[in-house]
Amino acid sequence: MKTLCLALLLLSGWSATAQTAPACPVFATDSSAQAWVASVRQLPLKQQVAALQQRVACDGGVRGWAPAVCTLPLSAAQRQVYEENCRRAEAADPRPRAAVLLCVVNGRLVAPGAPAELQRLLANKKIRRLEFLEGAPAAALYGSRGAAGVALVTAK
């Protein structure tokens, strides 16, 4: 993962001779993730894109928001088996749990578990506009998925 973060930073114009690669942050709470959004919002567009690329790469190494699954059509026994399988899968997952940034590119929601897809979109298209939502506006538009912040990317 560190190699991927370093490669993305080098591609974005970051100089490895002057600095060392930053460690991937793990945002344990929505408020810490929103603080990251507030700090990145102050940067120029090119640095915002580089920060977003790094954040997406780092978020790929954590367990974040998982889509809700409707279990109403299942019987009680089937629901119990499903929930047990979910608990077993979560216990076996070594990644830390963290607040993951939700990304929307040209109006299309990009799955948090697909950082390669988002990196491809960011690398292949010129970014016209990058907007960040946090707090109540993000939650109002995207519900619990947007609680850690939302990056709205408009590409050419």
Beta strands, then each sheet from edge to edge (+ up, - down):
strand 1: 102-105
strand 2: 108-110
strand 3: 127-133
strand 4: 150-155
sheet 1: 2+ 1- 4- 3+
end
